[in-house]
Amino acid sequence: MQQSKAWRVKLSLFMTYFVFAIMLNSVGTVILQVIGNYDVSKTAASVLEGFKDLPIAIVSFLVASFLPRYGFRKAMMTGLGIVSLACVAMPLLPSFLMTKILFLCVGVSFALVKVSVYSTVGLITENSRQHASFLSTIEGVFMVGVLTGYWVFSFFIDSADPKSQSWLNVYWPMAVVCVINALLLLSTPLDESEARKSEPTKLAQDFLDMLKLMTRPLVYIFVISAFLYVLIEQGIGTWLPTFNNEILKLPAAMSVQATSIFAACLAAGRLSAGAVMSRFHWYPVLNICLIFMGALVLLTLPLTHGIEENPDMNWTSAPLAAFIFPLIGLFMAPIYPAINSVILTALPKHQHSAMTGLIVIFSALGGTTGSIITGYVFGAFDGQTAFYLSLIPITVILIMLFFFKRATDKLVPDDQPVSFAAAAH
């Protein structure tokens, strides 16, 4: 692909991922708002994660093998169109039901978008390290979107009035951004021929081929790792605004803003991981990251006990834990894009869409599971206990990475070009 065209495609992918980062990760902020606006319990509010993640899993399962035929660019434009309509409906039909419908639409759309984005990365990169570097960068842009979203939403929140619905006005500019991004995609050329099989097959056969991927030991080892990683990230990310508000006693708007530290660390970690992964092998890097994650949990959560409410709370008087615990995102950041890149570069390009479908399915299930478990433990016990539980999946991922490396080492050398021949052996 010519350099000028490649950069135009990359810009389109960055912008698409940026928009969905804001929408997807607004769920924690929205949970905090609907608890006050619509008088729903924490357990009831936690289902918003399910309305977002279960459609991602279901739609990915149904359409991932079909998307190369439909077209990745058209799929991304379709997703943006659905979300823009849902954003317009939010302030016009304010209710907990409409909030569920919004996240349902976001989930359906993101399934189309993520499979398309990940598959397109394989079309515009030439080898495994380049793939890992660009995927880390694009996930870094995603986290910049998450960070931006926390501040955008907090701007519309009225901390003085928990019943105020002023936060719903954020969806007007979001609808406009979705439309602009769809127009950018419409004007961006993309050659998708490599993503299609050389010999045409029936849709049913494409679907069965995706299911057959699950029988490979390499794939199910990866699936366990990805599921547990997203369980941790979503469990923390979704409930951190509520943790900041109820455990650290921060005001509502400030609780959302403080959560942006977590997003900023994820963004910085993934953007820097783009450079790191182009120079170092992924396995030692990820082991170091997991060890530091566990250490931060053990060292920081004891600082969150015994904090008293302060009506004059500001950034200078906020508890130290509000600044330290979110740093876990810095070490968490490289894990997800790295393992995704490793599994994709181990497969031929025409299987990238199907494999990405599996990635999206189990990531969505992990996100829902993490949010629901964290919400249940948060409500039944306390926020500290809920976050201490992250040590269990951290340990399991550490173990699974050993087997993942052993399986992938048999397939693709670290600097080997990503090609049909390379991936087939």
C-alpha positions as CSV (number, residue, x, y, z in Angstrom):
1,M,0.0,0.0,0.0
2,Q,1.3,3.5,-0.9
3,Q,2.5,5.5,2.1
4,S,0.0,8.3,1.6
5,K,-2.9,5.9,1.3
6,A,-1.7,3.9,4.3
7,W,-1.7,7.0,6.5
8,R,-5.2,7.9,5.4
9,V,-6.4,4.5,6.3
10,K,-4.6,4.7,9.7
11,L,-6.2,8.1,10.4
12,S,-9.6,6.6,9.7
13,L,-9.0,3.7,12.1
14,F,-7.7,6.0,14.8
15,M,-10.8,8.3,14.5
16,T,-13.2,5.4,14.5
17,Y,-11.6,3.8,17.6
18,F,-11.5,7.1,19.3
19,V,-15.2,7.7,19.0
20,F,-16.1,4.3,20.3
21,A,-13.6,4.6,23.1
22,I,-15.7,7.5,24.5
23,M,-19.0,5.7,24.1
24,L,-18.0,2.3,25.4
25,N,-16.2,3.5,28.5
26,S,-18.8,6.0,29.5
27,V,-20.6,3.2,31.2
28,G,-18.9,3.8,34.6
29,T,-19.8,7.4,34.5
30,V,-23.4,6.7,33.3
31,I,-23.8,4.1,36.1
32,L,-22.9,6.8,38.6
33,Q,-25.5,9.2,37.0
34,V,-28.4,6.7,36.6
35,I,-28.1,5.6,40.3
36,G,-28.8,9.3,41.2
37,N,-31.2,10.2,38.3
38,Y,-33.4,7.1,38.1
39,D,-33.1,5.7,41.7
40,V,-31.7,2.3,40.6
41,S,-29.5,0.1,42.8
42,K,-25.8,-0.7,42.1
43,T,-26.7,-4.2,41.1
44,A,-29.4,-3.0,38.7
45,A,-27.1,-0.4,37.3
46,S,-24.4,-3.0,36.6
47,V,-26.5,-4.6,33.9
48,L,-25.6,-1.6,31.6
49,E,-22.3,-3.4,31.2
50,G,-24.2,-6.4,30.0
51,F,-26.3,-4.4,27.6
52,K,-23.1,-3.2,26.1
53,D,-20.9,-6.3,26.1
54,L,-23.4,-9.1,25.4
55,P,-24.5,-7.6,22.0
56,I,-20.8,-7.2,21.2
57,A,-20.3,-11.0,21.8
58,I,-23.4,-12.1,20.0
59,V,-23.0,-9.9,17.0
60,S,-19.3,-10.7,16.7
61,F,-20.2,-14.4,16.8
62,L,-22.8,-14.0,14.1
63,V,-21.1,-11.6,11.6
64,A,-17.3,-11.9,12.0
65,S,-16.9,-14.5,9.3
66,F,-19.2,-12.5,7.0
67,L,-17.6,-9.1,7.3
68,P,-14.9,-9.7,4.7
69,R,-17.7,-10.1,2.2
70,Y,-19.7,-7.1,3.4
71,G,-16.6,-4.9,3.6
72,F,-14.7,-3.5,6.7
73,R,-15.1,0.1,5.7
74,K,-18.9,-0.3,5.2
75,A,-19.2,-2.1,8.5
76,M,-17.5,0.7,10.4
77,M,-19.8,3.3,8.7
78,T,-22.8,1.2,9.6
79,G,-21.7,1.1,13.3
80,L,-21.2,4.9,13.4
81,G,-24.7,5.5,11.9
82,I,-26.4,3.3,14.5
83,V,-24.6,5.1,17.4
84,S,-25.4,8.6,16.1
85,L,-29.1,7.8,16.1
86,A,-28.9,6.4,19.6
87,C,-27.1,9.5,20.8
88,V,-29.8,11.7,19.4
89,A,-32.5,9.6,21.2
90,M,-30.8,9.8,24.7
91,P,-31.7,13.5,25.6
92,L,-35.0,13.3,23.7
93,L,-36.2,10.1,25.6
94,P,-34.5,10.3,29.0
95,S,-35.0,7.1,31.0
96,F,-33.1,4.0,32.3
97,L,-34.7,2.0,29.5
98,M,-33.3,4.4,26.9
99,T,-29.9,4.2,28.6
100,K,-30.0,0.4,28.1
101,I,-31.0,0.8,24.5
102,L,-28.1,3.2,24.0
103,F,-25.5,0.7,25.2
104,L,-27.2,-2.1,23.2
105,C,-26.7,0.0,20.1
106,V,-23.1,0.8,21.1
107,G,-22.4,-2.9,21.7
108,V,-23.9,-4.0,18.3
109,S,-21.9,-1.2,16.5
110,F,-18.6,-1.9,18.3
111,A,-18.8,-5.6,17.2
112,L,-18.8,-4.4,13.6
113,V,-16.1,-1.8,14.2
114,K,-13.6,-3.8,16.2
115,V,-13.6,-6.8,13.9
116,S,-13.1,-4.4,11.0
117,V,-10.4,-2.4,12.6
118,Y,-8.3,-5.4,13.8
119,S,-8.7,-7.1,10.4
120,T,-7.6,-3.9,8.6
121,V,-4.5,-3.7,10.7
122,G,-3.4,-7.0,9.2
123,L,-3.9,-5.5,5.7
124,I,-1.6,-2.5,6.2
125,T,1.3,-4.0,8.2
126,E,4.1,-6.2,6.9
127,N,5.5,-8.3,9.8
128,S,4.7,-9.4,13.3
129,R,6.6,-6.6,15.2
130,Q,5.1,-3.9,13.0
131,H,1.7,-5.5,13.6
132,A,2.2,-5.5,17.4
133,S,3.5,-1.9,17.3
134,F,0.6,-0.5,15.3
135,L,-2.0,-2.5,17.3
136,S,-0.5,-1.1,20.6
137,T,-0.7,2.4,19.1
138,I,-4.3,2.1,18.0
139,E,-5.2,0.7,21.4
140,G,-3.4,3.7,22.8
141,V,-5.5,6.0,20.8
142,F,-8.5,4.2,22.1
143,M,-7.4,5.0,25.7
144,V,-6.9,8.6,24.7
145,G,-10.5,8.5,23.7
146,V,-11.4,7.0,27.1
147,L,-9.5,9.7,28.8
148,T,-11.2,12.4,26.7
149,G,-14.6,10.9,27.5
150,Y,-14.2,11.2,31.2
151,W,-13.5,15.0,31.0
152,V,-16.2,15.5,28.3
153,F,-18.9,13.8,30.4
154,S,-17.7,15.5,33.7
155,F,-18.2,18.9,32.0
156,F,-21.9,18.2,31.6
157,I,-22.4,16.8,35.1
158,D,-24.0,18.9,37.8
159,S,-22.3,17.8,41.1
160,A,-24.6,20.0,43.2
161,D,-27.7,18.3,42.0
162,P,-27.6,14.4,41.7
163,K,-31.1,14.5,40.0
164,S,-30.0,16.9,37.3
165,Q,-30.2,15.5,33.8
166,S,-27.8,18.1,32.3
167,W,-25.3,15.2,31.6
168,L,-27.6,14.0,28.8
169,N,-26.6,17.0,26.7
170,V,-23.2,15.4,26.0
171,Y,-24.9,13.1,23.5
172,W,-25.6,16.0,21.0
173,P,-21.9,16.6,20.2
174,M,-21.3,12.9,20.3
175,A,-23.9,12.4,17.5
176,V,-22.2,15.1,15.4
177,V,-18.7,13.5,15.9
178,C,-20.1,10.1,14.7
179,V,-21.5,11.6,11.5
180,I,-18.3,13.4,10.7
181,N,-16.3,10.3,11.2
182,A,-18.6,8.3,9.0
183,L,-18.0,10.9,6.2
184,L,-14.2,10.5,6.8
185,L,-14.5,6.8,6.2
186,L,-16.7,7.3,3.1
187,S,-13.9,9.3,1.5
188,T,-11.1,6.8,2.5
189,P,-10.1,4.1,-0.1
190,L,-9.2,0.7,1.3
191,D,-8.1,-2.4,-0.6
192,E,-9.7,-5.4,1.2
193,S,-9.0,-8.1,-1.3
194,E,-6.3,-9.9,0.9
195,A,-8.9,-10.4,3.6
196,R,-11.0,-12.6,1.3
197,K,-10.2,-16.2,0.6
198,S,-8.7,-16.9,-2.8
199,E,-11.4,-19.5,-3.5
200,P,-15.0,-18.4,-2.7
201,T,-16.8,-20.4,0.0
202,K,-20.3,-20.5,1.4
203,L,-21.2,-18.3,4.4
204,A,-21.9,-21.5,6.4
205,Q,-18.4,-22.8,5.7
206,D,-16.9,-19.5,6.8
207,F,-18.8,-19.6,10.0
208,L,-17.7,-23.2,10.7
209,D,-14.1,-22.3,10.0
210,M,-14.3,-19.7,12.7
211,L,-15.7,-22.2,15.2
212,K,-12.9,-24.7,14.2
213,L,-10.3,-22.1,15.4
214,M,-11.6,-22.8,19.0
215,T,-10.3,-26.4,18.7
216,R,-6.7,-25.2,18.5
217,P,-4.8,-25.2,21.9
218,L,-3.1,-21.9,20.9
219,V,-6.5,-20.3,20.5
220,Y,-8.1,-21.5,23.7
221,I,-5.0,-20.6,25.8
222,F,-5.3,-17.1,24.2
223,V,-9.0,-16.9,24.9
224,I,-8.6,-17.6,28.6
225,S,-5.9,-14.9,28.8
226,A,-7.9,-12.3,26.9
227,F,-11.1,-13.0,28.9
228,L,-9.3,-12.6,32.2
229,Y,-7.5,-9.5,31.2
230,V,-10.7,-7.7,30.1
231,L,-12.4,-8.9,33.3
232,I,-9.8,-7.0,35.3
233,E,-9.8,-3.9,33.2
234,Q,-13.5,-3.5,33.0
235,G,-14.1,-4.4,36.6
236,I,-11.7,-1.6,37.7
237,G,-12.6,0.9,34.9
238,T,-16.4,0.6,35.3
239,W,-16.5,0.8,39.1
240,L,-13.6,3.3,39.7
241,P,-15.9,6.4,39.6
242,T,-18.2,4.8,42.2
243,F,-15.1,3.7,44.2
244,N,-13.8,7.3,44.1
245,N,-17.1,8.6,45.2
246,E,-18.1,6.2,48.0
247,I,-14.8,4.9,49.3
248,L,-12.4,7.9,48.7
249,K,-15.3,10.4,49.3
250,L,-14.7,12.5,46.2
251,P,-17.5,14.7,44.7
252,A,-19.4,13.1,41.8
253,A,-17.7,15.2,39.0
254,M,-14.3,14.9,40.6
255,S,-14.8,11.1,40.9
256,V,-15.2,10.9,37.1
257,Q,-12.3,13.2,36.5
258,A,-10.0,11.2,38.9
259,T,-10.9,8.1,36.9
260,S,-9.3,9.8,33.9
261,I,-5.9,9.1,35.6
262,F,-6.6,5.4,35.0
263,A,-7.4,6.1,31.4
264,A,-4.4,8.4,31.0
265,C,-2.1,5.6,32.3
266,L,-3.7,3.1,29.9
267,A,-3.2,5.5,27.0
268,A,0.4,6.3,28.0
269,G,1.1,2.6,28.5
270,R,-0.3,1.5,25.1
271,L,1.3,4.4,23.1
272,S,4.7,3.7,24.7
273,A,4.2,-0.1,24.2
274,G,4.0,0.6,20.5
275,A,7.7,1.6,20.6
276,V,8.6,-1.1,23.2
277,M,7.0,-4.0,21.3
278,S,9.0,-3.0,18.2
279,R,12.2,-3.6,20.1
280,F,11.6,-6.2,22.8
281,H,10.0,-9.6,22.9
282,W,6.5,-9.5,24.3
283,Y,6.8,-12.3,26.9
284,P,9.2,-10.7,29.4
285,V,7.5,-7.3,29.0
286,L,4.1,-8.7,29.9
287,N,5.4,-10.7,32.8
288,I,7.0,-7.6,34.3
289,C,3.7,-5.7,33.8
290,L,1.6,-8.3,35.6
291,I,4.0,-8.4,38.6
292,F,3.8,-4.6,39.0
293,M,0.0,-4.8,38.7
294,G,-0.2,-7.2,41.6
295,A,2.3,-5.1,43.7
296,L,0.2,-1.9,43.2
297,V,-3.0,-3.6,44.4
298,L,-1.3,-4.9,47.5
299,L,0.5,-1.6,48.3
300,T,-2.3,0.9,47.5
301,L,-5.6,-0.5,48.7
302,P,-4.6,-0.5,52.4
303,L,-4.4,3.3,52.0
304,T,-8.1,3.6,51.2
305,H,-9.5,2.6,54.6
306,G,-10.8,5.1,57.2
307,I,-11.2,8.1,54.8
308,E,-13.7,10.7,56.2
309,E,-16.0,12.8,54.1
310,N,-14.9,16.3,53.4
311,P,-17.4,18.8,51.9
312,D,-14.5,21.0,50.7
313,M,-12.6,18.2,48.9
314,N,-10.5,19.4,46.0
315,W,-7.4,18.1,44.2
316,T,-5.0,19.2,46.9
317,S,-6.9,17.5,49.7
318,A,-7.8,14.3,47.8
319,P,-6.6,11.0,49.3
320,L,-3.2,9.8,48.0
321,A,-4.9,6.6,46.8
322,A,-6.9,8.5,44.3
323,F,-3.7,9.3,42.4
324,I,-1.7,6.1,43.1
325,F,-4.2,3.2,42.4
326,P,-5.0,4.3,38.9
327,L,-1.3,3.9,38.0
328,I,-2.2,0.2,37.6
329,G,-3.3,1.2,34.1
330,L,0.3,1.9,33.1
331,F,1.3,-1.7,33.6
332,M,-2.0,-3.2,32.5
333,A,-1.9,-1.3,29.1
334,P,0.5,-3.4,27.0
335,I,-1.1,-6.8,27.8
336,Y,-4.2,-6.8,25.7
337,P,-2.9,-5.4,22.3
338,A,0.2,-7.6,22.7
339,I,-1.5,-10.9,23.1
340,N,-4.0,-10.0,20.3
341,S,-1.2,-9.2,17.9
342,V,0.6,-12.4,18.7
343,I,-2.4,-14.6,18.0
344,L,-3.3,-12.7,14.8
345,T,0.2,-12.8,13.3
346,A,0.2,-16.5,13.9
347,L,-2.7,-16.9,11.5
348,P,-3.2,-16.2,7.8
349,K,-4.8,-12.9,6.9
350,H,-8.1,-14.4,5.7
351,Q,-8.6,-15.8,9.2
352,H,-8.0,-12.5,10.9
353,S,-11.7,-11.5,10.8
354,A,-12.8,-14.8,12.3
355,M,-10.1,-14.7,15.0
356,T,-11.0,-11.1,15.8
357,G,-14.6,-12.2,16.1
358,L,-13.5,-14.7,18.8
359,I,-11.3,-11.9,20.5
360,V,-14.3,-9.6,20.6
361,I,-16.7,-12.3,21.9
362,F,-14.5,-13.3,24.8
363,S,-13.4,-9.8,25.6
364,A,-17.1,-8.8,25.8
365,L,-17.9,-11.7,28.0
366,G,-14.9,-10.9,30.2
367,G,-16.0,-7.3,30.5
368,T,-19.5,-8.2,31.5
369,T,-18.3,-10.8,34.0
370,G,-15.8,-8.4,35.5
371,S,-18.3,-5.6,35.9
372,I,-21.0,-7.8,37.4
373,I,-18.7,-9.6,39.9
374,T,-17.1,-6.3,40.9
375,G,-20.5,-4.7,41.3
376,Y,-21.8,-7.6,43.4
377,V,-18.8,-7.7,45.7
378,F,-18.8,-3.9,45.9
379,G,-22.4,-3.9,47.1
380,A,-22.2,-7.0,49.3
381,F,-18.9,-6.2,51.0
382,D,-16.9,-3.1,50.0
383,G,-14.8,-1.5,47.2
384,Q,-11.5,-2.7,48.7
385,T,-12.6,-6.3,48.6
386,A,-13.9,-6.0,45.1
387,F,-10.5,-4.7,43.8
388,Y,-8.4,-7.1,45.9
389,L,-10.1,-9.9,43.9
390,S,-8.2,-8.8,40.8
391,L,-5.1,-10.6,42.2
392,I,-6.7,-13.9,41.2
393,P,-7.0,-13.3,37.4
394,I,-3.6,-11.5,37.4
395,T,-2.0,-14.7,38.7
396,V,-3.9,-16.9,36.3
397,I,-2.8,-14.8,33.3
398,L,0.8,-15.0,34.4
399,I,0.6,-18.8,34.3
400,M,-1.3,-18.8,30.9
401,L,1.3,-16.6,29.2
402,F,3.9,-19.3,29.7
403,F,1.8,-21.8,27.7
404,F,0.9,-19.1,25.2
405,K,4.5,-18.3,24.4
406,R,5.4,-22.0,24.1
407,A,2.5,-22.5,21.6
408,T,3.3,-19.4,19.5
409,D,7.0,-20.1,19.4
410,K,6.2,-23.2,17.3
411,L,4.4,-21.1,14.7
412,V,5.9,-17.7,13.9
413,P,9.4,-16.4,14.6
414,D,9.3,-12.9,16.3
415,D,10.5,-10.9,13.2
416,Q,9.0,-13.1,10.5
417,P,6.8,-11.3,7.9
418,V,3.0,-11.8,8.3
419,S,2.1,-13.9,5.2
420,F,0.0,-16.8,4.2
421,A,3.1,-19.0,3.9
422,A,4.5,-18.0,7.3
423,A,1.3,-18.4,9.2
424,A,0.5,-21.7,7.7
425,H,3.5,-23.5,9.1
